[in-house]
Amino acid sequence: MHEMALMGDILQLVERDAKARNIKQINKIELVVGELSNALPDALEMAFETFRARELAMLTRQSQLVIRKEEARAKCTVCGYEYHPEVRLSICPECGLPSGKLTAGETFKVKLYEGN
């Protein structure tokens, strides 16, 4: 489960920034996870719960993780049709050509964190 490592990296980044801002504990972390980002939201939640239970990385038992899921979107570079792809490399459902370019759905980022 690479989500444990991903969550560890996220918490390191947040903790480093929080320390620079004299924040002592993290109350909330909000992530944006794209449908095609290769990160599983449920596994990220489980990893966060593990870190939170141990109160690591400035987390307390009350710390929250919020995951905003980003739907995958693509636009055909030939006909301009916009659609929801199931996979990264997809065939345009309008013109049938393999010319879809992802416009959303690959994001994996920390949108914000809150602490005190």
Number of C-alpha atoms within 10 A of each C-alpha: 10 13 19 17 12 15 19 18 12 18 21 15 13 20 21 13 13 19 12 9 11 10 15 13 18 21 17 16 21 16 20 20 24 23 22 21 16 13 18 15 19 11 15 23 17 14 20 24 16 14 19 19 14 11 15 16 18 20 23 17 13 12 19 19 17 15 18 14 15 17 16 21 21 23 19 22 14 12 14 15 14 18 17 17 22 13 11 16 13 18 16 24 15 12 13 12 14 14 18 25 18 21 14 17 21 20 19 18 12 16 13 12 18 15 16 10
